[in-house]
Amino acid sequence: MTPTASSSLFPPVPGRIHTTVPASRPAHLPETWMGGEAPRIADSNRNSHPSVAPMNKIDPARLRRYAVAGAVLVALAGTPAIAAPFLYTPGDLVLTLRQSGNASDLVVNIGTAASFSTLAPGTTFPITALSSELLTATFPSLNNLAFSVAGANRPPLVAAFPIQTLWVTAPRLAPDQPAAVWLRKGQSVQGNAGSQIDAIGRTAASYSSLTPAGPENTAAAVAIPLTSPFTLGPIIGVSTDYVGNFQGTVAQVTAEDFDGDPENIAAADLIELLPGSTAAGTLNKPGRVLGTFALKPDGTLTFTAGSAVIPPPQITGITRDGDTSRITFGTVTGATYRLRSTGIAGLTTPVATWDTGSTVAGTGSAATLQDSNPADVRFYAVEIVR
């Protein structure tokens, strides 16, 4: 159903501004006001500031009569009840499903990013906010279906994460092959992508607020027609890189014969990207892999925490002072790293047999481990313990 908006429910009162909100563009209807001159509604092409008249110009009894009369008029007109069921707050993870040629896109709120960030490795659960019934009702098949998950920490902020922290999927080329991990960018750069990601949730909520509640418009999910002014295409972009504001394609696309085999799986890894900085040594370093989404032809979507491979550490420097060597390398938050070392004789043996040294927990920044050995020649490797 095409969203509609009505003018003010109050009859004209001298000295007040009454505005009709065009149904052809997103807008919020004016809130009920009590006393004073009604706030002016900002035109989409100019700035406006509220102006308030003295309270003694309003007759409360008269205002109540207008409100009652307006409510009666709406009831008599048979206007359908408009709900605002779809819920979204910055920091939520939003699942977007799109299919070329389909009449609608589907947006699903699957929960807070913080809840995915703290899952124990190996935890697996279904994404129940996406029902197979709604999926099949929205799309004629699951072939060539593009899906992505994203979230952004923007005001009001989730205190546990820096502003402009992003959570974005990276598509796997094969279900058992981890995706390339997105890199941490500066706060302003991530803010550009975060603005687009946040707009998906806000746009879905705006469309939902102007559309009657029903199977395709609920607190968890909403189907948005491509003919609506709230269409997601201009936000996500053809390449699903948020119109060039992100470093790569975020959507996984199912095969053209995906429905043909119940064993098919389309997978994408969820990457957490705290803003990086040169001072901290985290700029352009890999983000943290939180886990993997897996979509099956029956319409079920699951998430497995910690299932993706943590990128191997890269040694960035070795210094020596007397008998002590210091080995510096990049880390990923949540991983634990251990130093291994050997002499010349050990080069022909597996690294797993080399001498073990100290360990350190990854923070997403560079870390250093030390080894004390009087030998003139020493070889080092850093391994992931967890």
N, C-alpha and C positions, 0 to 999 in steps of 0.2 A: 504494500500500500504506500502511495506517495505521501510523505510527511506534509502536514499542513500546519499553519500557525495563524492565530486569530489576532485581532487588534485588542486594545485594552478592554477589559470587561466593564470599566466604569464609563457612564455617560459623560459627554463633554462637560467640563466645568470651566468657566471663564478663567483665564490666566494660567492654564495648565497645558502641557504639551501632551498630545495623544499620538502615538506612533503605531503604524501598521508594519509588522515584520514580514518582509517578502518571503514566501515559501520556497523561492528558488535559490536561496543562499543560507548557509548555516547561521544561526543566531539563537540567542536565549531570550525567551519572552520576559518582559519586565516583571520583577518581583512585586508582591503586594506591599504597599507602603502605607504608613499610618502617620498623617500629619505632615504639613509643609508642602512645598511645591514638589511635584513629581520630578525625580532625577531625569535629566535629559538623556535620551537614548543616542549613543554615539553613532553617527553615520559611518559607513564602512570606508569612506574616502576622506574623512576629516576628523580632527580631534575635538573632543567636547568635554566639558567639566560639569559636574553636578552643581546645581544651584538650589538653595533651600530658602523658602519663604518663611516668615514668622509663623509660629505655631497657631497664633490666634486667628489666622485666616481660614482655618479649617473647622467645620462643624462636624464633630465626631458622629453625631446621630445621622447627619446627612450622608456621610461616608458609608456608614453601615447599611443604610437603605440602598445606596448604589451597589454595594457589594452583593447584597441579597438579590437585587434585581438582575444583576449581571449573571449570577449563578443560575437563576431561573431561566434566563434567556438561553444559556448554553444547554441546559437540560432539555428545553423545549425543542431546540434545534436538532437534537439527536446526535450531537458531536461525539465521536468515539472517545473513550478514556485514553489519555496519553500517559504512558508510564516511562520511567527512566531506569529500566532493569539492569542494563549492562554496567558493571562496576569496574572502574579502573583507577589506579593510583600510581604515580611515578614510582618505579622500583618493582612493579609487577612484571612478570614475563608474559608476553603476548604472542600467541601462536597465530600465524597468518597462513591461510590456505587459498591458493589462486589457481585457476586453470584457464588456459587460453581458449577463448570462445564461449566460456561459461557466462551465465547471466549475472552471477553474484560472486563476491568474495566472502570468505568466512573468517571471522576474528574470534579468538578464544582466549580468555584470561586463565592461565594455568597455575597461577599462584605467585607468591613473592619470590624474587630472585634470591633473597637471603635464605629461604628455606632450601633451595637447591644447592646453595654454596656450602652448607654445613652438613650435607648428607654423608653418612659413613660409606667408604668405598665398597662397592659391590651391591649396594642397596638398589633394588629394582622394583618399580611400581608402575601401574597403568595411569595414563593421563585421563582421569575420569571426566574432566570438564569437556572433553571432546567425545561425544557419543557417536557411535557408528551410525545410529539412526539419523542424526543431524547431518553427518558427513554424506551419507548416501542420498539424503533429501536435497542437499545443496548441489552435489556434483553427480552427473550421470554415470561416471566411472572414476576410478582412482588412477587411471592411466594419464601420464603427462601432468601430474598434479604437483605443483610447487608448494613446498611448505618451509617455513622458517620460524624461529623463535628469537625474540629479542626483548631487552629491557634496558632502561637507562635510569641512573640515579640523578634525578633532577628535583628541584624544589616541588613539594616538601621532601627533604632528603631522608634517606635511610641512614641513620647515624653511624652504622657499622662500616660504611664504605665512603670513600672520597666522592665529592661531587664529580659528575661526568664519568663515573664507573659504568662500563657497558657490559652487557651479557648478550652474546651474539652467536648464532649457529654457524658452523663451517661444514659444508656438505662433504660427505665421504665419497670417494670414487668407487669404493666397494664396501659392503657391510663390515668386512673384517680388516679394512685398511684405514687406520686413523687419518683424519683430515689434517691438512697443513694448519698449524696453529696461528691464529691472528696475532699481530704484534701490538704492543702497548704504544699508544701515541700520546702526545701532549694533551693537556686538559682542554685547550681551545679546539684542537682538531677533533678530539672525541666529542666535544660539545656539539659540533656540527652534525655528526651522526646521531648523537643523543637527541637532538631536537627533532629529527625525522622520526626516530623510534618512538619518542613520546607522543608525537602527533598521531601515530597509528591508534594508540589507545584512546586519546582524547577525541579523535574523529569518530571512532566506533561508538564512544559514549554519547557524542552529540547526535549522531544518527539515531541511536537507540532511544534517546530522550524525546524524539519527535515521532516515534513509530509505536503503534500499539504493541503491547507485550504479546508474546505467542511462542510457538515452538522455535521460530527463527529469530527471536529477540528475547533473550533471557539474561539473568545476572551474570552468567558465565560465557555466553556466546551470542554473536549477532551476525546475521548474513546481510551484506550490504550490496544492493544492486549496482551494477556498473553504470546504470543510467542516473544514479543519484549524484547530487553535487558533493556527496561525502565519499566518492570513490577513492580507493587507496592508490591507484596507479601513479598519480603525480607525487606521492610521498615515497613509495618504495622504488619506483623507477623500473624501466624495462629490464635492466641487468640485475635487479634486486640488490643494488648497492646503495640504496637510499639516495638516488639521483646523484651519484658520484661523490657522496659525502662519506663513504666508507671504503676501506682498502680492498674490498673484493665482493664477490657474489655470496650472499648469505643463505640463499634458498637451495634446498635439495629438490630435484625434480625426479619423479618416478619414471620408470621405463614406459614406453608406449604399449607394452604388453604386460604391465604390472599386475593387472587383475587375473591374468591367465594361469598363474601358478601360486597356490596358497603359501608356498615356502619363500616367495620373494620378500625382500626386506629393503627398504630405503632408509638410510641412516645419516645422521648429522651430529657432530660433536658440539657441545655447548661450551663456549670459551668465556671466561671472566677476564675483563680487561680493566685493571686499575690504571688511571692515568700515569704515564711514565714521565720521567724527567732526566735531563742530562746530569744534574747534580747527584742524583741517587743512582745513576748508572742503569736505569730501568727503561729509558727511551728506546723504542724499537726492539725491546726484548719480548720473547713469547709470553702470551697470557697463560692463565691457568685453565687447564681442561677440567671441567666439572663432571662430565659424563657424556652419555650418548642417547639421543632419541632414535627410536626404531619404529617405523610405520610398516604395517602389514596390509595385504590386500583385503582382509576382513574389516579394515577400518580401525583397528586397535593401534594406539600409540603408547609406547612404553619409554621410560627413562631409566637408565642404569648409571648410577653414580660411579665415578672413578674408573670407568671401563676403558677410557682412551689411554693411549700410551703417553707418558710424560716425555717431552722431548729430551734427548740425551744432553748432559751438560757439556759446555764447551769451555776448555781451559783458555783463559784470556791473558794469563801472565804467570811467570815463575821468577821469583827473586831468591837470592841466597845470601845469608849473613853468617859467616863462620860455618858451623855444621848444620845450620837450620835453613831449610827451604820453605818458602811460602808459595802456595799454589792458589791462584785466584780464578774463579769461574762463575758463570751465570747460574741462577737458581729459579725455581718455580715455587710459588707458595704452596705449602702442603706436602712437599716432597722432602725426603731426608737423604743427604749425600754423604758418601764415605770415600776417604782417600786410600788408594792402593799404590804401592811402590815396589820397585825391583832394581836389581843391578843388571849388568850386561848379560849375565848367564840366564836371567829370567825372561829375556825377550822372546825366547823360543817356546815359552810356556803360556797357557791361557791366562788372561788378566785375572780370572777368578782365583788363580793360585798365587797371585802376588801377595806380598805382605799387606795386612790391613792396618789402617791408621785411624785417626779420629773422625768423628761425624759432625754434621751441622744441619740444622733445619733450614729449608729454603724459605725465603721471604719475598721472592720476586726480584730481589736486588743481588748484586755481586756478593760472593762469600769467599773467605780464605781459610784454607786448612794448612797446617804446618807438619813438617817431617824433620826430625833430627837424626842425621846419619853422617858419619865422618867420611864415607866413600866419596871419591872425587866425581864419579859418574853415577847418576841416579835417574830412573825413569818413573813417570807418574801417570796415573789415570784416576778419574773420579767416576764413581758409580752411584746409581740410585738404589737406595735401600728400600724405600717406599715412596 
